[in-house]
Amino acid sequence: MSRIGKKPVSVPAGVTANVSGQLVKIKGSKGELSFEVPVEVSVALENGAIAVQPRSQTKRARALWGTSRARINNLVVGTTAGFEKKLEINGVGYKAAVNGKVLKLSLGYSHDIDYEIPAGVTITTPKPTEIVVVGIDKQVVGQTAAEIRDYRGPEPYKGKGVKYAGEFIFRKEGKKK
């Protein structure tokens, strides 16, 4: 039994939920998102909440039960509050700046990196060493932050590179002479 799947997703005031077949559409103050629920799981709108149940007791249906409920909850949270990922840049001369729909990164390479900001995501740089990724779709926000981090991930000796805010980097000592 899925502990997460048992809980219905409550739909707050100001948010409209529409369930038609396997398609769940949520519209809130920040925008509109939809999710196609897998056929192994049934979904219904009851008493101002979205209930998710497995159609059978197969391993796949039980696995998708909690996952589907979590994805629907992310739609509700995204359309009401949105999602945010913060990145920090460490290193001498490492910096970031936003020019229109392009994030310009200087990460110690011989050239600057121009990252095209995807649709549905807003990137700001409050300081040259901070990047804030904001959007309503949790998957797109996380994917965007991961792609930016991949250009120069944090290295274990000096900690230089791009890391998530609050991420712990295991540091190595280096060679002894």
N, C-alpha and C positions, 0 to 999 in steps of 0.2 A: 504494500500500500504506500502510495506516495503522500508524504506529509504535506508537501507543497501543493500537489494536485487536488487534495481534498478541500482546500480553502477556496471559496469563490472570490473572484476579482470584483471588488466593489467599484461601482462607477460613480465618481463624485459629481456634485452639482456643477452644471456648466459644461459637462462632457456628454456627448451623445454617442451611444453605442448601437451598432447595427449588426445583427448576426443573420446571415442568409446562407443556409447550407453550411459549408465549411469555411466561408469567408467572414472574417470579423473586421469591421471597420470602426475606428474610433476617431471622433472629431472633437478637438479641444481648442483652447485659446491659442496654442502655439502652432496648430496645423492639423493635418489629417494623416493617419497611418492605417494600413490594413495588413492582415496576416491570414494566410491560407492554412488552416489547421489540417494536419494529416488525417487521412481517412480512418486510421485506427482509433481516433479520439472523436468523441461527440462533444459539441459545444452548444450551450443554450443560454438565453438571456432570461433570467428569472428574478423578480423582486428587486430590480435595480442592481443586479450583480450578474456576472458572467460565470456560469458553472461549467466545469470541464470534467468529463468522465471517460474512462477507457471503454471501447466497444467490446473488448474481449480481455482475457487474462493472459495473453501472450506476453513474452518478455519485451518485445518491441512496443506493444501498446502501452504497457506500464511505464516504459522508458519515455515515450512521447507524451504521456499524461502530464507529468510535472514540467517537462520542457515547454509544452504548449501553454500551460497556465502561466509560467514565467514569462514567455514571450508576449502573451496578452497583457500581463501586468506591466511589462515594459512599454507597451503601446500607450497605456493609460498614463503612466508616469511621464513618458516623453511628450505627450500632447498637452500635459498640464504644467509640468515643471521643466522638462528638458534634461539633457545630460551634458556633463562637462568633464573634460580630461585636461589636467595641467601637466606641462612638460618643463623641465629645467635644463638649461644648457650650461655646462661647466667646461672651461678651457680658455686659455689666453687667446683673444681675438675671435672666439666663437660667438656668433650673434645671429639674430633672426629679425626680419622686418616684413611687413605685409605691404605689397603694392597692388592694389586692386584685387584681382582674383588669383594672385600669385604670392606664395610665401617664399621669400628669398632667404636662404640659409648660408652662412659662412661658417664652415665646420673644419677648417684647417686643410682643405684640399686646395689644389692649384686653381680651382674655379669655384664660383658660387653655384649653389644648387637652387633651381627654380622648381618649386612644387606647386602644381595646379591644384587649387582648393576645389574639392568636389562639391556638387550641388547639394543643398540641404545642410551644409556645415559652414559655420562661421569661425574664422581663426583670428585671434587678436594677439598682439604682443605688448602687454603693459610695460615691460622692461625689455631691453634687447636680449636678455638671457632667460626670458620666460615666454612660453607659448601656451595659449588657452584655446582649446578646441571645444566648441559648443554646437549642439544640434538636438533634434528631437528623436532621431533613430539611434539607439544605443550601439547597434552593430556598426553603423557607418562612422560614428564618433570614435569608437575604439579602433576600428581599422585605420582611420586617418591618423590617429595618434601613433599607432604601431608603425605605419609607413614612414612617418617623420622620424621616429626613434631609430628605424633601421638604417637611415643614412649614416649615422655615426653613433652606434650604441656605446654605453659607458664601458670603459676599459678598467681592468681590476688594479692597475698599478697606481695611477694618479687620479682616477675617477673622471677623466675627461670624456666628454661626449654628451649625448642627449639622453635624459632619463625621466621617468615619471616622477612627479612631485611625491615625496614621501617614500620613494623606492630605496631599499637598502642595497648598496653595492658592496659585495664581499671583496675586501681589499687584500691584495697579496703583498708580501714584504719586499720581494725583489732579491737580486743576488747579493751575497756578501762578498766583500773583497778580502 
